[in-house]
């Protein structure tokens, strides 16, 4: 598994499609080389963060060159609220459907009250959450293999 840093991608601008920034070119290449995508997203105002939307746009353009196309995915959303990023999870799924990214339906992963589940180093301290996420990752690996 490789973590892709989307925080440094220049904002998508269709006017740059003919001369894309180097960051877009390398990001799109990485997407095309990937077997699948595991999205882990916080919820901002009942939706996904702008930086994630930008990554979706950069990877799906220019028209007809969608680097996300037909690659399996799964979504984990996280929030300090009890509903665990439900809005972000479903907004992301909606965008992925349009981008032709087959997204694992079950199990779903909504991680609520996140601030109580991790220590200061980012390690999971809750055993049931650790077990759930381990099972989720196993299901995702099977999903990727099934759709390869």
N, C-alpha and C positions, 0 to 999 in steps of 0.2 A: 504494500500500500504506500502511496506517495501523497503527501499533503501538498496541495496546490495553493500558493499564496495569491489570492485575488485582490488583495488590498492595494497593490501597486499598479494595477491595470489602468491605463488612461481611459477616461470616459469614452464610451462609444459615440462616434460621430460619423454618420453615413458619408459625409464629405471626404473622409479619409480612406474610404474603401479602396481607392486606386493606389494609394501610397500609405499603407497601414503602418502604425508604429511597430517597432521591433517587438515590443512586449505582446502585442496582439498576435503577431506571427508565431512567436514561440509558444504562447498559450494555446493557440489553435492546433499547433503541431502536437503538443502534449495531450490535448483532448482526443485527437485522432489516434494516438498511440495507446490510449487507455482501454482497458477491457470493460470498465464500468465506472460508475460514479456513486460515491456515498456522500450525500449532502448532509451536513450538520449545521443547522442554522438557528440563531436566536430569533425571537420575534420582536419586531419593532412596530409598534402601533398597529397590531393585528396583521402584519404582513412581513415580508422578507426585507432584510437590509438592502439599501440602495447598491452597495458594493456587490452583492450577489446578483441583483437584477442586471447590473452592468456586465458581470461575467457571462451571464446567459446571453445577453445581447452581443457581446464581442465574439463569443463562440459560435453564434448562429448566423453571422453575417460574413461576407455580403450574401445577398439573396441567392439561394441555390448552392451554397457552400457550408451548410450547417455541420459543424464539427461534432456536435452532440448526437447527431442523427443515429437512431436505432441502437444506442448503447444503453445497457441496463443500468438502473439506478435504484437507490433507496433514500429515504428522507428520515432524518432525526431532527426534531425541533425541541428547543429548550426555552424555558421561561421561568422567571421567578414566581409567576402566578401558578395556581393549581391546575389550569387547563393545559399547561405544557407546550405552549406555542401552537395551538390548534390552527389559528388563523394563518400563521406563517407556513405551516406544513401544507395546508390545502392551497394556498396561493402558489407555492412552489410547484406542487403537483399539477396545478392548472397550466402553468407556463411549460412544464416539462411535457405535458400531453401535446401541446402545440408544437413543441420542438421534436416530437417523435422519439421521446425517451421513455421506453417502457419502464414504468416505476413499480417496484414491488408493492403489492397491495397489503399483504400480511406477513409478518406482524407489523403493526403501526408503532411508531415510537414518538411519544409525546412526553418529554421529561419536565415535569413541573417541580416547583420549589427547588430549583437547581442549586441555589446558594447553600442549601443544607446537605447536598450530596457530595461535595468535593472539598478537599483540604486546600490550603494555600498554594500548594504545588500543582494543583489540578488533578490530583488522584481521586478516584471514586472511593468514598468512605462507606457507602451504603451497600451492604452485601446483596440485597435483592435487586438493586439497580445494576450492580456489577453482573449478576447472573442474567438479568434481562438483556443487557447490552451484549453480553457474550452470545446468548442465543440469537439475538437479532443479527449479529455479524455472521454467525453460521448460516442463518437463513439467507442473508444477502449473498454470501459466497455461493450457495446453491443456486440462487437466482441468476447470478452472473454465468455460472457454468451451464445452466439450462439454456440460456439465450445466446451463448457463444456461437 
